[in-house]
Amino acid sequence: MQDLKETTSYRASLRGRIIDCALLEFAKNGIRAVKMDDIASALVISKRTLYEIFKDKETLLFESIKEYEARKKLALKAYSEKGHHVMDIILEAYRMKIEEVNSVNPAFYIDLMKYPKLEECMRENNAHSRDDFMAFMNRGVEEGFLRADANYEMIPYMFDAIVQYVIANNMVQKYTVEELFSNYFLIALRGLCTEKGLRLIDEVMSKIKTQ
């Protein structure tokens, strides 16, 4: 029984190490450039062991991105629990995203478009979070940062449409991810804000630009 517990614990630990390694390699080199051999070599494990835990590269990619998104969600949850209001949380998420795109090889985002099943799964996961999204937006309205006359049920569909347009027109090859994110997300956010929210956005963005 003890041996079984130790084996299970080792495999769980190894799974985490594989995901950490994969996230680093994908971000640094892009997805297509990274082989399963590279992951195994970096961790000094056999390919057989790697394939016992992740059946193929696409599965490893999906699980790695899922883990990364979960970590971001936990980080934002911890940030929100420190007493920050909705606009603080939105702008912290924006800051985290800009920090991410500045440290990730643009090839990663281009390669990601070649995995439509992964993109579809992520969109479905986002759909399951829409109740939380609505509660968050309503809180922003109550706090006076977001307009009360906007139909927030439509917003996730708008962002889905933007993502689809970006993918269909290969816009990542023409513009940086930071440019796309700033112009699409930030401008849309400004349209949802009250004067109070706009003042806070302008104040925070001016600080970001001088950093």
Sequence and secondary structure as in RCSB ss.txt:
>XXXX:A:sequence
MQDLKETTSYRASLRGRIIDCALLEFAKNGIRAVKMDDIASALVISKRTLYEIFKDKETLLFESIKEYEARKKLA
LKAYSEKGHHVMDIILEAYRMKIEEVNSVNPAFYIDLMKYPKLEECMRENNAHSRDDFMAFMNRGVEEGFLRADA
NYEMIPYMFDAIVQYVIANNMVQKYTVEELFSNYFLIALRGLCTEKGLRLIDEVMSKIKTQ
>XXXX:A:secstr
 HHHHHHHHHHHHHHHHHHHHHHHHHHHH STT  HHHHHHHHT  HHHHHHH SSHHHHHHHHHHHHHHHHHHH
HHHHHTTT  HHHHHHHHHHHHHHHHHHS HHHHHHHTT HHHHHHHHHHHHHTHHHHHHHHHHHHHTTSB TTS
 TTSHHHHHHHHHHHHHHTTGGGTS HHHHHIIIIIHHHHHHB HHHHHHHHHHHHHHHH 
